[in-house]
Amino acid sequence: MVTVALPKGRIAQQTLHIFEQIFKEKFEFKGRELILKKAGFTFLNVRNWDVATYVEYQAADIGVVGYDVIKELNSDVMELLDMKLGVCKVCVGGIANDDSYKNKTELTVATKLQNIAREYFSKKGIPTKIIKLNGSIELAPLIGLSDVIVDIVETGTTMKENGLEIKEDVLEYVSARLIANKNSFVEKKPQIIKLYESMKELV
Ligand code: PRP
């Protein structure tokens, strides 16, 4: 049995669809079920931010999670495959047509990606105060909570509709990755490799 942690929502559905194509069976969490057992797999329906944690602690053998999460948590897991799902970037965003943030001696940055933001500005030698938010990050510069934000940009619509623009790219390519626990990869190598090979053909 291989345990697979999937992030609630679209990525989980798309990943289960890949399993359906491989095994020619229906893979679906029913109602509010958090566990699904099928075809020798146990799927766990977990929050996006918890996937890497489940895999790192071997509560799941493998999982699918965004590269932003792996990077932010600095997870000790093996990255096996780029699933090419949920493609986006991580950017510095700020008020459109206003670059005055560049003249600040200390930059206030609102983000849920605190470590990514801290590392990015520290490499540039820019002192920052990082304010951790959990969502609707785009609001922060609009009401003066921060000078800029560091956030996920997919279509760019959220920034545009709120009078913000991309100022700098922090991570130019973010996507969902198939990850594995390091011990599981050794213990269940044949099953994991077989699955990896099938998935690779479909993504
Ligand atoms: C993400 C991200 C941006 C938005 C970007 O938010 O934090 O707000 O999507 O997408 P876009 O470029 O296509 O507009 P999410 O929907 O995950 O919500 P939250 O961060 O506010 O919780």
Residues whose N, C-alpha, C, O or C-beta is under 5 A from the ligand:
A	BS01	PRP	N134 G135 S136 I137 D151 I152 V153 E154 T155 G156 T157 T158 M159
